[in-house]
Amino acid sequence: MKFQDQIFKLGINRTVFIISMLAWGFFLWACGQEEKVGIRQVTLTDEVSQLSDEPGSYEWWNFFAFDSSGDLGISMIFLSANLWDVDYRNATYAYRDNPEGVTKPVPGDYYLLQLNVAQGGRKVFSTMRNPPGTTAEFFPDEPRGRIGQSTFSGSLDNGFKVFQVHIDSPDLNNLLRLEVEVEFRESAPGFTVDGSGLYGRIPGGSRHQWEWPLGYPETNGTIKITDRAGAVHLDQSFTGGGYTDHMWGEGLCGDMLDSWYFGRLDLGDQGALIYVWLTPKSDTVKPYGYVFRIPIGQLAEALEIEDFIGTEPDRGIYGLEYFSRITMNLEGGGRVESRFGNPAGEDWPFQVAGPAVISARLPGDIEVVEQPGLGEYLWQPGIDSEEYRFMFSVLPGLPWYP
């Protein structure tokens, strides 16, 4: 007698039996499936200041605009609490070691406006220190901020998010002045990883967040660089693309993270790709990451990186070791490869960043070969290296021409 006939002879209803077997089969199938990463659309409410008063906490709004020719790039980062500030980190460590005997540092006292302009593959303007007497303000109930005379603000225009960025700032030595007016307009919704966020797998990671206020921004604006004598070094209008992100955390980022590889590829009317590969500080969590596919007019999709391969080891000028070629094999059979490491970008004891050459193949979607993009490797312990501490200590002694 067949097994099912024995079951029915016992008086078990045939329909109940079939439904039960189907449910059990579905359960076994579901147990073998990986949970797909959820993506949440962000709103302007997410872009208000999230800064904590816990020592070591950090926050920034990052705005990057480039013209359609690719010849001009403008990086504008408003840090309401600067995680690169050595004095801030020293004060944080001292307070952690002796909370009863050391004054508690206030994260919001360590703000910075970091600016870089590149044209034709070389930097033409840069600053990473505030002019004397600079003040700042950021708001927990409005998506806007100010450092010195430079501001950003977010609003809605016919249901689409728009950020206006105004820059009026001297360079590192007060020899040049940068004036920028640029609009970042949403062409794909802003997003972040749902639930506990991008760092949710890492112990303590839910206290940190990385989100992209505009999934794919279109930019238009003007830029002008003049010197102390009034000579104009750059004066032009531009339209093109861009990049935005908003990152914050309670406590030092290095408390939970060792390093990341990050990159972005602009695909024009096909949108963009962003990749992030994270190595947690904790040995109990394996490195992991995602490629975010951002189509124009649609919410991003997260594709898990199933295999990360680093080759062609290299060193920055300060000895930072990194892989200049990385290959990421994705769920669903996709593949992204990035080659980067260019001194025209950033080269620090903790970071190498700049132009990259990126290839991507996503079955049924896109296939591009060796297109210009951006790449970065950032190693958190390098922020506390002796090399960087020395470099930071030199900043106050650099000439400032009144």
Legacy VTK file of the C-alpha trace (Angstrom):
# vtk DataFile Version 3.0
C-alpha trace
ASCII
DATASET POLYDATA
POINTS 402 float
0.000 0.000 0.000
1.320 3.451 -0.910
2.232 5.879 1.866
-0.505 8.333 0.918
-3.104 5.521 0.854
-2.068 4.554 4.392
-2.539 8.176 5.461
-6.014 8.385 3.924
-6.988 4.979 5.488
-6.294 6.561 8.891
-9.028 9.039 8.136
-6.926 12.084 7.253
-8.682 14.285 4.734
-7.075 14.164 1.278
-7.334 17.959 0.776
-5.761 18.714 4.166
-2.940 16.309 3.371
-2.182 17.953 0.008
-2.252 21.475 1.462
0.036 20.407 4.308
2.555 18.893 1.907
2.555 22.010 -0.244
3.074 24.235 2.810
5.931 22.035 4.039
7.554 22.122 0.617
7.345 25.906 0.494
8.876 26.127 3.981
11.845 23.983 2.935
12.327 26.110 -0.211
12.132 29.368 1.748
14.741 28.176 4.252
17.165 27.775 1.382
16.704 31.321 0.138
18.802 34.294 1.288
16.782 37.220 2.516
16.930 39.958 -0.096
18.226 43.285 1.134
15.458 45.823 1.558
15.766 49.360 0.235
13.902 52.260 1.806
13.158 55.536 0.053
14.393 58.504 2.081
12.613 61.822 2.479
13.686 65.333 3.415
12.929 64.465 7.038
15.855 62.025 6.914
18.182 64.828 5.826
17.875 66.975 8.947
20.841 66.900 11.314
21.070 63.573 13.167
24.131 64.499 15.208
24.404 62.823 18.620
26.052 64.456 21.627
28.047 61.285 22.359
31.791 62.025 22.056
33.222 60.758 18.782
29.920 61.147 16.942
30.147 62.448 13.389
28.004 63.665 10.507
28.427 64.999 7.011
26.473 66.010 3.910
28.505 65.332 0.789
27.710 67.165 -2.481
29.684 66.432 -5.648
28.868 68.024 -9.013
30.500 67.487 -12.389
29.889 68.980 -15.796
28.676 66.902 -18.731
32.112 66.965 -20.402
33.739 65.382 -17.365
36.374 68.109 -17.295
35.142 69.806 -14.097
34.419 68.303 -10.681
33.378 70.168 -7.520
33.428 68.456 -4.107
31.627 70.226 -1.232
31.387 68.461 2.137
29.667 70.005 5.146
30.832 68.222 8.309
28.803 69.148 11.382
31.222 66.974 13.414
34.487 66.141 11.684
35.589 62.541 12.223
38.994 63.383 10.623
39.774 66.029 13.278
42.721 64.767 15.347
42.022 67.195 18.208
38.453 65.886 18.394
39.619 62.279 18.381
42.193 62.991 21.098
39.520 64.645 23.232
37.206 61.674 22.672
39.838 59.114 23.674
40.793 61.171 26.736
37.161 61.372 27.854
36.645 57.649 27.342
39.706 56.918 29.495
38.686 59.328 32.264
35.041 60.461 32.018
35.051 61.860 35.554
38.215 63.909 35.198
38.109 65.164 31.597
35.733 67.657 30.020
33.261 65.929 27.737
33.910 67.009 24.119
30.976 68.488 22.189
30.792 66.942 18.685
29.218 70.071 17.186
32.280 72.144 18.109
34.357 70.325 15.475
32.745 71.383 12.201
34.502 71.763 8.860
33.755 72.781 5.282
35.967 70.700 2.996
36.212 71.892 -0.614
38.029 70.621 -3.699
37.764 71.623 -7.338
39.419 69.628 -10.106
39.681 70.719 -13.733
41.410 68.862 -16.505
42.587 66.146 -14.088
44.283 68.454 -11.557
43.204 70.294 -8.436
42.688 74.028 -8.935
41.183 74.802 -5.505
41.365 73.086 -2.124
40.738 73.750 1.539
40.382 71.622 4.642
40.438 74.242 7.393
38.047 76.929 8.523
38.985 80.623 8.261
39.484 82.424 11.585
36.212 83.294 13.298
34.101 80.812 11.307
30.775 79.843 12.862
28.336 77.112 11.901
24.769 75.951 12.463
22.834 72.802 11.596
19.199 72.029 12.321
17.492 68.914 13.747
14.150 69.937 12.234
15.164 71.290 8.791
17.387 69.875 6.015
19.813 72.779 5.922
23.128 73.913 7.326
25.708 76.685 7.270
29.462 76.942 7.766
30.775 80.487 7.435
29.142 82.050 4.386
28.447 78.692 2.704
25.062 76.985 2.953
22.959 74.078 1.759
19.209 73.521 1.949
16.736 70.921 0.766
13.165 71.424 -0.449
10.454 69.844 -2.581
9.616 71.019 -6.096
6.538 69.300 -7.583
7.209 66.297 -5.383
10.923 66.006 -6.254
13.721 66.717 -3.777
16.039 69.599 -4.650
19.147 70.782 -2.814
20.597 74.250 -3.282
24.273 74.642 -2.381
25.925 78.039 -2.049
29.685 78.262 -1.533
31.623 81.422 -0.697
34.979 80.441 0.793
38.715 81.115 0.697
41.209 78.356 0.003
43.705 76.860 2.452
45.893 79.994 2.586
43.343 82.685 1.670
45.009 83.187 -1.710
42.008 82.127 -3.805
38.253 82.499 -3.368
35.634 80.007 -4.529
32.059 80.999 -5.333
29.596 78.300 -6.360
25.842 78.238 -6.882
24.557 74.775 -7.779
21.234 72.964 -7.785
21.018 69.213 -7.212
17.707 67.906 -8.584
16.328 64.416 -7.970
16.082 62.171 -11.044
15.909 58.957 -9.017
14.633 58.696 -5.434
16.994 58.917 -2.504
17.487 55.630 -0.667
19.163 53.705 2.110
19.261 50.121 3.348
16.092 49.336 5.289
15.853 47.969 8.799
19.086 48.425 10.777
20.774 50.182 7.849
23.874 49.494 5.790
25.930 48.581 8.859
23.197 46.486 10.487
25.134 43.212 10.376
27.966 44.678 12.465
27.807 44.820 16.277
26.904 48.427 17.082
26.272 49.137 13.403
22.651 50.180 13.889
23.962 53.346 15.579
25.536 54.437 12.286
23.893 55.297 8.971
24.871 55.961 5.366
22.188 57.149 3.003
21.895 58.775 -0.403
19.465 61.756 -0.332
19.231 61.856 -4.152
19.603 58.505 -5.873
20.605 60.171 -9.129
21.033 63.969 -9.104
21.143 66.243 -12.111
23.122 69.420 -11.495
23.328 72.891 -12.940
25.130 75.927 -11.634
27.960 78.415 -11.830
31.494 78.448 -10.477
34.026 81.242 -10.109
37.575 81.234 -8.728
39.416 84.503 -8.220
42.705 85.468 -6.555
43.562 88.260 -4.138
44.449 90.601 -6.974
41.008 90.118 -8.542
42.233 87.986 -11.442
39.677 85.399 -12.559
41.049 81.863 -12.798
37.771 80.110 -13.589
34.349 81.474 -14.417
31.750 79.271 -16.077
28.280 77.792 -15.997
27.847 74.033 -16.036
25.243 71.288 -16.271
25.810 67.626 -15.609
25.454 64.960 -12.982
26.502 64.523 -9.403
26.494 62.540 -6.211
25.133 63.134 -2.708
25.333 61.241 0.550
24.500 61.884 4.205
26.385 59.900 6.841
26.274 59.994 10.612
26.956 57.850 13.646
26.937 57.731 17.437
30.556 57.367 18.509
33.558 56.859 16.251
33.007 55.078 12.951
36.156 53.066 13.676
34.455 51.563 16.732
32.606 49.188 14.417
34.306 49.422 11.005
37.816 48.616 9.776
37.579 49.726 6.138
35.503 50.157 3.028
35.885 50.093 -0.727
33.491 52.477 -2.421
32.858 53.517 -6.006
30.354 55.062 -8.355
29.704 54.760 -12.078
27.493 57.268 -13.871
25.474 55.666 -16.669
23.802 58.791 -18.079
20.209 58.115 -19.071
20.541 54.592 -17.625
21.172 55.910 -14.118
24.130 54.886 -11.970
25.859 52.162 -9.975
27.284 52.486 -6.469
29.345 49.753 -4.842
30.223 49.444 -1.145
32.348 46.660 0.373
32.646 46.733 4.173
35.178 45.040 6.436
33.863 45.130 10.029
36.184 45.664 12.978
34.710 42.596 14.673
36.195 39.255 13.626
32.807 37.633 14.211
31.293 39.274 11.111
32.574 38.504 7.644
33.168 41.344 5.157
30.111 42.038 3.018
28.775 44.549 0.560
26.357 45.544 -2.160
26.142 47.034 -5.597
23.256 49.491 -5.738
21.674 49.715 -9.182
19.934 53.094 -9.566
17.706 53.440 -12.661
16.433 56.887 -13.635
13.035 57.542 -12.055
13.061 54.369 -9.959
14.098 53.291 -6.482
17.505 51.625 -6.269
17.937 47.858 -6.043
20.593 46.236 -3.828
22.570 43.340 -5.316
24.610 41.433 -2.762
28.304 40.927 -3.507
28.802 37.162 -3.277
32.509 37.145 -4.081
35.017 40.000 -3.655
38.441 39.605 -5.264
41.217 42.136 -4.731
44.263 42.073 -7.032
47.113 44.351 -8.088
48.172 45.443 -4.582
49.447 49.003 -4.409
50.503 51.622 -1.880
49.580 55.253 -1.456
52.328 57.835 -1.106
52.052 57.509 2.699
52.247 53.719 2.644
48.528 52.835 2.741
48.137 49.364 1.237
45.129 48.638 -0.960
44.009 46.647 -3.999
43.935 48.841 -7.074
41.802 46.315 -8.976
38.724 44.824 -7.367
36.270 42.369 -8.890
32.806 41.814 -7.419
30.672 38.848 -8.455
27.030 39.504 -7.663
23.906 37.566 -6.871
22.052 36.827 -10.087
25.258 36.413 -12.102
26.324 40.049 -12.427
29.866 41.330 -12.198
31.508 44.700 -11.505
35.213 45.472 -11.827
36.932 48.688 -10.708
40.512 49.895 -11.173
41.485 53.015 -9.251
44.201 54.845 -7.351
45.094 58.205 -8.870
47.141 60.925 -7.144
44.896 63.534 -8.771
42.337 62.534 -6.129
42.935 62.011 -2.394
46.017 60.241 -1.050
46.262 60.082 2.754
47.527 57.638 5.382
43.903 56.451 5.727
42.417 57.019 2.250
43.093 56.660 -1.452
40.405 58.063 -3.749
40.027 59.482 -7.217
39.206 58.585 -10.808
38.463 54.927 -11.528
37.838 52.796 -14.599
34.771 50.617 -14.063
33.243 47.756 -16.050
29.840 46.297 -15.213
27.635 43.496 -16.486
24.162 42.979 -15.042
22.225 40.300 -16.978
19.136 41.698 -18.632
20.084 45.240 -17.684
23.438 46.830 -18.576
26.854 45.924 -19.930
29.570 48.607 -20.017
33.325 48.263 -20.391
36.002 50.507 -18.867
33.944 53.606 -18.245
35.221 56.542 -16.140
33.987 56.568 -12.562
35.113 57.156 -8.981
36.842 54.774 -6.572
37.936 54.907 -2.952
39.563 52.815 -0.248
39.284 54.082 3.334
41.011 52.431 6.310
39.686 53.687 9.645
42.790 52.935 11.800
44.861 55.146 9.494
43.067 58.220 10.874
44.953 57.612 14.125
48.302 56.957 12.431
51.361 58.976 13.393
51.702 60.153 9.789
48.238 61.674 9.704
48.546 63.115 13.205
51.688 64.935 12.091
50.025 66.211 8.916
47.052 67.497 10.901
49.335 69.208 13.430
50.947 71.202 10.615
47.650 72.734 9.448
47.426 75.549 12.031
50.969 76.641 11.165
50.324 77.056 7.447
50.345 80.660 6.237
47.063 82.565 6.361
47.175 85.801 4.408
44.767 88.374 5.902
LINES 1 403
402 0 1 2 3 4 5 6 7 8 9 10 11 12 13 14 15 16 17 18 19 20 21 22 23 24 25 26 27 28 29 30 31 32 33 34 35 36 37 38 39 40 41 42 43 44 45 46 47 48 49 50 51 52 53 54 55 56 57 58 59 60 61 62 63 64 65 66 67 68 69 70 71 72 73 74 75 76 77 78 79 80 81 82 83 84 85 86 87 88 89 90 91 92 93 94 95 96 97 98 99 100 101 102 103 104 105 106 107 108 109 110 111 112 113 114 115 116 117 118 119 120 121 122 123 124 125 126 127 128 129 130 131 132 133 134 135 136 137 138 139 140 141 142 143 144 145 146 147 148 149 150 151 152 153 154 155 156 157 158 159 160 161 162 163 164 165 166 167 168 169 170 171 172 173 174 175 176 177 178 179 180 181 182 183 184 185 186 187 188 189 190 191 192 193 194 195 196 197 198 199 200 201 202 203 204 205 206 207 208 209 210 211 212 213 214 215 216 217 218 219 220 221 222 223 224 225 226 227 228 229 230 231 232 233 234 235 236 237 238 239 240 241 242 243 244 245 246 247 248 249 250 251 252 253 254 255 256 257 258 259 260 261 262 263 264 265 266 267 268 269 270 271 272 273 274 275 276 277 278 279 280 281 282 283 284 285 286 287 288 289 290 291 292 293 294 295 296 297 298 299 300 301 302 303 304 305 306 307 308 309 310 311 312 313 314 315 316 317 318 319 320 321 322 323 324 325 326 327 328 329 330 331 332 333 334 335 336 337 338 339 340 341 342 343 344 345 346 347 348 349 350 351 352 353 354 355 356 357 358 359 360 361 362 363 364 365 366 367 368 369 370 371 372 373 374 375 376 377 378 379 380 381 382 383 384 385 386 387 388 389 390 391 392 393 394 395 396 397 398 399 400 401
